[in-house]
C-alpha cells in the first residue's frame, strides 16, 4: 500500500503543524492487513522527524496508537484509516501532538471536567461519511481528558466482533463495553449523553432577534448569511449544521462546484455563517412556535427565543415505510444509508424499498457487496432515470419486483426477512434476507409546528413566491416547504429569497 503522491504532499504540509514529538505504536501480525498497516505507517513516518514508530502489543492486532513521545495512552485505530477516516487520522496526529482542536473554550472545559476512567470504541466502515464526525469527537475527548480513551474499529477487518455484537449500522459507539449510541452525533450531543450540562434555559435569555432562522441546512445557512449582511440582529438555532446534506455522499450538481461531499459542504456552510455576526445556537431543536407581540420559538430544553421575524428551514428526513418491524429492527438490519451500512452486509441478502433514483443507486451500490439484492417498487414501473435502470438490469444478482406493497419486516432480534404483496393479484410473498434499505424519499420536519402554520397534506409548509407563510412575519424555505423540487441549490436560493423577504417585512412594519 503506497500513499498517492498528491495525498503525500498534502500530508507533508499538515505534519509541519505538529507541536511536539509523537510515538506511533504498532501492533502487527503476519496477515495481509498488518503488512499494509506497516507500509502505511512506515510511509507516514518518513514525512516528519517528529514521528517515532515503535512496535507494541495492543488489545487488537492489527492496530496502532498515537501517543505523545513516551506517553502511555493515546488515540487508537484498529484498522487502516483511509477513505473517509483519513481526516480523522490526520487530526489525531495534530491534536495528540498538542495542537488545539477547533472547539469552544466552554466545551473544552466540559470535557476536562469529566470524571472517571472510561473506554470508548467506535465501529465504522471506511465508506461511511457519517462516521468521521463521531470518531473525531471521541478522539478529542480522549486527547483532552486522560481518563477517557477511544479506539476506532474498522468493521470490515474485525467482522467477527461486529457479528458477535449484531452491528448492522455504523457508526456504532460502545462505552465500557455497553452500547452507547449509533448514527451521526456531534461532540455536544455526545457530551449531553454523558450527562454533561449543556446550555441552560437561562443561557437563552437573549435580546429579541430581528430575524431568527430555525434550521442549519443549505436554506438556513443561506438565510442567515443574507440576513446578517443587511446588518440586522440575526440568530440561527439548529440541532446541527448541514441537515440532510450530511447524509449525502457525492454532490455533482452544485453549480460552480464540480464535485464535493455532504459533510464537507456542511462544514463550509457553518464556516461561512461564522464569517458574519450571527448568534449561533447549536444542538437544540425547536418544539413550538407562537405569534404574540413578537414571534416566539420554544426549544425542547424549555428555552424561548423571540424575534421580529422567523425563517423556518428545518428541512426533511428519510421517509419511512411505516410497516411492522421497521422501527423494531432499525439499525438491526433496517437501514437508510447504503454508503454507510452497505459494507456490513457483504455476502448477505438484502432488499431495497424504492424504485426512484436513490433506490436504484442504492441497489447498484449494494450489488457490489451483497450476495443478492431485491428491489421492491410500489408503482407499476420504476421511476429512476433510464441510465440507472439499464445499469441495474445488467447486474446478475439483482431481482426487481414492481407493483408490490411491503407488508412487514420480520426478524427475531435482527432482520430475517420481508413480506410483500402483489397489488394486482393480492398474492403474498416472503423473502428470507438479512437487510432492508429504505429509499422512498423524504418527509418534511414540520411536526413541531402543529396548526400554527398552514401545511399541505404531506406536511410541507405552504409558501408564496416571497416565501411568506400564512402567519405574518413567519417565512419558510427549503425542503420543509411545498417547493416542487428538493435540491441543494434550490434550497440555498429559497433561503436567500426568504431572508430578503423577511428584511422587506421588517422595514415595512
PEUR-V753903 format. One record per backbone hydrogen bond with DSSP energy under -0.5 kcal/mol. NH is the residue of the N-H (numbers start at 1). CO is the residue of the C=O. E is the energy in kcal/mol with one decimal. If there is no record, write none. Layout:
NH & CO & E
NH & CO & E
This chain:
8 & 4 & -2.9
9 & 5 & -2.4
10 & 6 & -2.0
11 & 7 & -2.6
12 & 8 & -2.3
13 & 9 & -1.4
14 & 10 & -1.9
15 & 11 & -2.8
16 & 12 & -0.9
16 & 13 & -0.5
17 & 14 & -2.2
18 & 15 & -1.4
20 & 97 & -0.6
22 & 50 & -3.0
23 & 67 & -2.8
24 & 52 & -2.9
25 & 23 & -0.6
25 & 65 & -2.9
26 & 24 & -0.5
26 & 54 & -2.8
27 & 63 & -3.0
28 & 26 & -0.6
35 & 31 & -2.0
36 & 32 & -2.4
37 & 33 & -2.7
38 & 34 & -2.6
39 & 35 & -2.0
40 & 36 & -2.7
41 & 37 & -2.8
42 & 38 & -2.2
43 & 39 & -2.3
44 & 40 & -2.0
45 & 41 & -2.6
46 & 42 & -1.0
47 & 44 & -1.6
48 & 45 & -0.8
51 & 48 & -1.2
52 & 22 & -2.3
52 & 50 & -0.5
54 & 24 & -2.2
54 & 52 & -0.5
56 & 26 & -2.9
58 & 56 & -0.6
62 & 27 & -0.7
63 & 27 & -1.8
64 & 77 & -1.9
65 & 25 & -2.4
66 & 75 & -3.0
67 & 23 & -2.7
67 & 65 & -0.6
68 & 73 & -0.5
69 & 21 & -2.1
71 & 68 & -3.5
75 & 66 & -1.9
76 & 150 & -2.2
77 & 64 & -2.9
78 & 152 & -3.9
79 & 77 & -1.2
81 & 79 & -0.7
82 & 80 & -2.5
84 & 126 & -2.1
85 & 82 & -1.9
86 & 83 & -1.4
89 & 85 & -1.9
90 & 86 & -2.3
91 & 87 & -2.7
92 & 88 & -2.0
93 & 89 & -2.1
94 & 90 & -2.1
95 & 91 & -3.0
96 & 92 & -2.6
97 & 93 & -1.4
98 & 95 & -1.1
99 & 94 & -2.3
103 & 101 & -1.9
108 & 104 & -2.1
109 & 105 & -2.3
110 & 106 & -1.9
111 & 107 & -2.3
112 & 108 & -2.4
113 & 109 & -1.4
114 & 111 & -1.5
118 & 116 & -0.5
118 & 147 & -2.8
120 & 149 & -3.0
121 & 174 & -2.4
122 & 151 & -2.7
123 & 172 & -2.6
124 & 153 & -2.8
128 & 125 & -2.0
129 & 127 & -0.5
132 & 128 & -0.5
134 & 130 & -0.8
134 & 131 & -0.6
135 & 131 & -2.5
136 & 132 & -3.2
137 & 133 & -1.8
138 & 134 & -2.4
139 & 135 & -2.2
140 & 136 & -1.9
141 & 137 & -1.8
142 & 138 & -2.1
143 & 139 & -2.0
144 & 140 & -2.5
145 & 141 & -2.0
146 & 144 & -0.5
148 & 145 & -1.9
149 & 118 & -1.7
150 & 74 & -0.6
151 & 120 & -1.4
152 & 76 & -2.5
153 & 122 & -3.3
154 & 78 & -2.5
155 & 124 & -3.0
155 & 153 & -0.8
157 & 154 & -1.0
158 & 154 & -2.4
159 & 157 & -0.6
162 & 158 & -1.7
163 & 159 & -2.3
164 & 160 & -2.3
165 & 161 & -2.0
166 & 163 & -0.8
167 & 162 & -3.1
168 & 166 & -0.7
168 & 331 & -1.0
171 & 123 & -0.6
172 & 123 & -1.8
173 & 171 & -0.5
173 & 181 & -3.0
174 & 121 & -3.2
175 & 178 & -3.0
176 & 119 & -3.2
176 & 174 & -0.5
178 & 175 & -1.8
180 & 173 & -3.4
181 & 173 & -1.5
183 & 171 & -1.8
190 & 186 & -2.2
191 & 187 & -2.4
192 & 188 & -2.1
193 & 189 & -1.9
194 & 190 & -1.2
195 & 192 & -1.4
196 & 191 & -2.6
197 & 195 & -0.5
203 & 200 & -0.5
204 & 201 & -1.6
205 & 202 & -1.9
206 & 204 & -2.4
209 & 306 & -2.7
210 & 233 & -2.2
211 & 233 & -1.9
212 & 309 & -2.2
213 & 235 & -2.9
214 & 311 & -2.9
215 & 213 & -0.7
215 & 237 & -2.5
217 & 313 & -0.6
221 & 217 & -3.0
222 & 218 & -2.0
223 & 219 & -2.4
224 & 220 & -2.5
225 & 221 & -2.3
226 & 222 & -2.5
227 & 223 & -2.3
228 & 224 & -2.7
229 & 225 & -2.1
230 & 227 & -1.4
231 & 228 & -2.2
232 & 227 & -0.9
234 & 232 & -0.5
234 & 277 & -0.6
235 & 211 & -2.1
236 & 279 & -2.5
237 & 213 & -2.5
238 & 281 & -2.4
242 & 216 & -2.9
245 & 242 & -1.8
246 & 243 & -1.7
247 & 244 & -1.6
248 & 245 & -2.1
251 & 260 & -3.0
252 & 250 & -0.5
254 & 257 & -0.5
255 & 253 & -0.9
257 & 254 & -2.5
260 & 251 & -1.8
262 & 248 & -1.5
262 & 249 & -1.2
265 & 261 & -2.5
266 & 262 & -2.7
267 & 263 & -2.0
268 & 264 & -1.9
269 & 265 & -2.4
270 & 266 & -2.1
271 & 267 & -2.5
272 & 268 & -2.4
273 & 269 & -2.3
274 & 270 & -2.2
275 & 271 & -0.6
275 & 272 & -1.1
276 & 273 & -1.9
278 & 276 & -2.2
279 & 234 & -2.5
280 & 278 & -0.9
281 & 236 & -3.0
281 & 279 & -0.5
282 & 280 & -0.6
283 & 238 & -0.9
283 & 239 & -0.6
284 & 238 & -1.0
287 & 298 & -4.0
288 & 298 & -1.6
290 & 296 & -2.4
292 & 290 & -0.7
292 & 294 & -2.6
295 & 307 & -2.8
296 & 290 & -3.1
296 & 294 & -0.5
297 & 305 & -3.1
298 & 288 & -2.4
298 & 296 & -0.6
299 & 303 & -3.1
300 & 285 & -2.4
302 & 299 & -2.1
305 & 297 & -2.7
307 & 295 & -2.0
308 & 209 & -2.0
309 & 210 & -0.9
310 & 473 & -2.5
311 & 212 & -2.6
312 & 310 & -0.5
312 & 475 & -3.3
313 & 214 & -3.1
313 & 311 & -0.6
317 & 443 & -2.3
319 & 441 & -3.0
324 & 407 & -0.7
326 & 323 & -1.9
329 & 325 & -2.1
330 & 327 & -1.3
331 & 334 & -2.4
332 & 329 & -2.3
334 & 329 & -2.3
335 & 333 & -0.6
335 & 436 & -2.8
341 & 337 & -2.5
342 & 338 & -1.5
344 & 341 & -1.4
345 & 342 & -2.3
346 & 343 & -1.1
347 & 369 & -2.9
348 & 345 & -2.2
350 & 372 & -2.7
351 & 435 & -2.1
352 & 374 & -3.1
353 & 437 & -2.7
354 & 352 & -0.7
354 & 376 & -2.8
360 & 356 & -2.6
361 & 357 & -2.6
362 & 358 & -2.0
363 & 359 & -2.2
364 & 360 & -2.4
365 & 361 & -2.3
366 & 362 & -2.9
367 & 363 & -1.9
368 & 364 & -0.6
368 & 365 & -1.2
369 & 366 & -1.7
370 & 366 & -3.4
371 & 348 & -2.1
372 & 348 & -1.2
373 & 397 & -2.7
374 & 350 & -2.0
375 & 399 & -3.0
376 & 352 & -2.8
377 & 375 & -0.5
377 & 401 & -2.6
383 & 355 & -1.2
384 & 355 & -1.6
388 & 385 & -0.5
389 & 385 & -2.1
390 & 386 & -2.5
391 & 387 & -1.7
392 & 388 & -2.6
393 & 389 & -2.6
394 & 390 & -0.8
394 & 391 & -0.8
395 & 392 & -1.8
398 & 395 & -0.9
399 & 373 & -2.6
401 & 375 & -3.1
402 & 400 & -0.5
403 & 377 & -0.7
403 & 379 & -2.3
404 & 377 & -2.2
405 & 421 & -2.5
407 & 419 & -3.2
408 & 419 & -1.7
409 & 324 & -2.9
410 & 408 & -0.6
410 & 417 & -2.0
412 & 414 & -1.5
415 & 332 & -2.4
416 & 410 & -2.5
417 & 410 & -1.3
418 & 431 & -2.0
419 & 408 & -3.1
420 & 429 & -2.6
421 & 405 & -2.3
422 & 427 & -2.8
423 & 403 & -2.5
423 & 421 & -0.5
426 & 422 & -2.9
429 & 420 & -3.1
431 & 418 & -2.8
433 & 416 & -1.0
433 & 431 & -0.6
434 & 349 & -3.0
435 & 349 & -1.3
436 & 333 & -3.2
437 & 351 & -3.2
438 & 335 & -2.4
438 & 436 & -0.6
439 & 353 & -2.6
439 & 437 & -0.6
443 & 317 & -2.4
444 & 458 & -0.5
445 & 315 & -2.8
446 & 444 & -1.6
449 & 446 & -1.9
450 & 447 & -1.4
452 & 449 & -2.1
456 & 460 & -2.8
459 & 456 & -2.1
461 & 480 & -3.0
462 & 454 & -2.1
463 & 461 & -0.5
464 & 468 & -1.3
467 & 464 & -2.0
469 & 474 & -2.0
472 & 470 & -0.6
474 & 471 & -2.3
475 & 310 & -3.3
475 & 473 & -0.6
476 & 467 & -1.8
477 & 312 & -2.5
480 & 477 & -0.6
481 & 478 & -1.9
482 & 461 & -1.8
487 & 485 & -0.9
491 & 487 & -2.4
492 & 488 & -2.4
493 & 489 & -1.9
494 & 490 & -2.5
495 & 491 & -2.5
496 & 492 & -2.1
497 & 493 & -2.5
498 & 494 & -2.4
499 & 495 & -2.2
500 & 496 & -2.3
501 & 497 & -2.2
502 & 498 & -2.6
503 & 499 & -2.4
504 & 500 & -2.1
505 & 501 & -2.1
506 & 502 & -2.2
507 & 503 & -2.2
508 & 504 & -1.2
509 & 505 & -0.7
509 & 506 & -0.7
